[in-house]
Amino acid sequence: MFERDEVLQDLHGRLKAAGASPLDPRVQAVCEIVNAFYAEKTREVLEKMQAVLAKIET
């Protein structure tokens, strides 16, 4: 859906604008946690959508 590099580039720009360094190890750790969280939530939404679509198609 979204390329990881594209998402990270946007995220890094936002971090810099907020005064945080995307190269800071603590910031990188938080980014990884947030990315994993949203990837999981996105997967859950897509699975629910697929389940609904499967019911409609039959």
N, C-alpha and C positions, 0 to 999 in steps of 0.2 A: 504494500500500500504506500508506505513512505520509505524513502531510502534513508538508512541510518545516518549517513554522512550529511545529508540535506537537513535532517532534523537536528543533528548536533551543531551544525553551522548556525542555524537559527537560534538554538538554545544558547550557544556561546555568545552570539551577538547580544542577546537579551541579558545574559549574565554580565557582560562587559558594561552595558548601559546602566545596569543596577550597581555597578562598582565592585563586582565580584570577579575574581580571576578564574576562568575556566581551566587553567593549568594547576590551580591549587589542588593538592591531593584530596583534601576534605570536600571541596566542591565537586570534584570528579566522583567521589564516592556517593555523594548525595544524588548526583545526576544519574548514576547507574541504578540506584534504588528507585528513583522516580521513573526512569525509563522502563524498568522491569515491571513496576506497578501498572503503568499505563498500557504496556504491552499485554499484560494479563487481563486488564479490564476490557481492552479492545477485543481480545480473543473471545471473552465471555459474551460480549455484545454480538459479535459475528456468529457465534454458535447459536445464540437465541434467535437471531434473524434467520439463520439457515433452518432451524426447527420450524419457525412460523411459515417460511416459504415452502418447506416440504409438505406442510399440511394443506396449503393453498393449491399446490400443484396436483394433488390427488383427487 
